Amino acid sequence: MRESVSTAAMEGGQRLGAAGQGLSLPIWLVLLGNLAMGASLWLIAAGGMAAKLILLGFWIAVLCCFVYRSRLGSGFLAGALILAAMIGVIATGNGANLEKLRLIGNILMLPAGLLIGFVIGRDSLRLIIPALMLYLLLSSSFQVTHEGLRLNQPFLFLGLFALCSVARWRGHGVLAAASGVAILLSQTRIAVLAMLVNLIGMIRFSRAMTWLVGTVVLAGAGWAAALYLPRLFLTHGSGRLAFWQDFWVLWQGGANGQRWIGFGAGAVEEILSGYQSFASFGALHNDHFRILFETGFLGAGLWLAGWGVMLWGVRHARLAVCILLSVMLTMVTDNALNYGHYLICCGIAAGIAAREGAKHG
């Protein structure tokens, strides 16, 4: 069975590696994983890099213990080369060393999660979902804004929704629905749109009942959102466009060298810190533009190539493609590249979906 699955994956040329039987992780590793994830989650509020170091370090250590069991194909090699080149561009470019390390760590999150989900399978969910659920239960609260009450942690709920979309244990549908409601209550438009893209990958459009029930549910949800969640339908950009225009002018006025290798890791925040509205705005809210600005044409080209390799590698699994596209979407108007736990969750979910697609491909 394991050999036939691996052969199918290699013949398709569509995978990061060959799929095999699901791994059964020992209980001590499950407990250790939840302890590590819990520690990294609670360290988010403290700021700094400690939370991400624990998060990325743990998953890379786990991956190293199991990756030898899988045959990694040409897609993995291509992705690894692109990632190495991207790290090289950042490391040799401008910017402080700490900022370079921060950016490299952020970029590693999604591909690391993708490989984890593909190599380990659904058992990896046991290492993160319990800790994530507990953290969200204890830390979630409504915040009073001039646009009404908003539930915090929208991207962690979005990551939980992605994980639930590939789970198969009893009650996962209820947890996914609860996560979806929480995302709606956050009134974060890009998170809601990303959830809908993820949802497209979960729906079986060949069933007539799907269209009938789906139409009724969407109509009801849209009506309720219009009445009670008005922020979702506002068209203002929260000041993003003005900042994007300013940075585009800076980009156009940069030297040729800056256009090719960028202004350096951390340049966006350094420039934004001179704005009076920096405390409320915080960052550029466009990760794709940020990569272009900080790493130049070389980095942006590698960034797009990396996305292309990941999407091509999971193209046999519609759910995996939709999860990755939802992440790309959040990066258009937010700072998703900074949300390590969200990226790990989506990467793991996409990897699991790709693994299942390889088994049935």
Helices and strands as residue ranges (DSSP letters): H 2-12, H 27-42, G 44-46, H 50-66, G 67-69, H 74-92, H 97-120, G 122-127, H 129-139, E 142-145, E 148-151, H 154-164, H 172-186, H 189-202, H 208-228, G 230-233, H 240-252, H 256-261, H 267-272, H 278-281, H 287-313, H 318-333, G 336-338, H 340-359
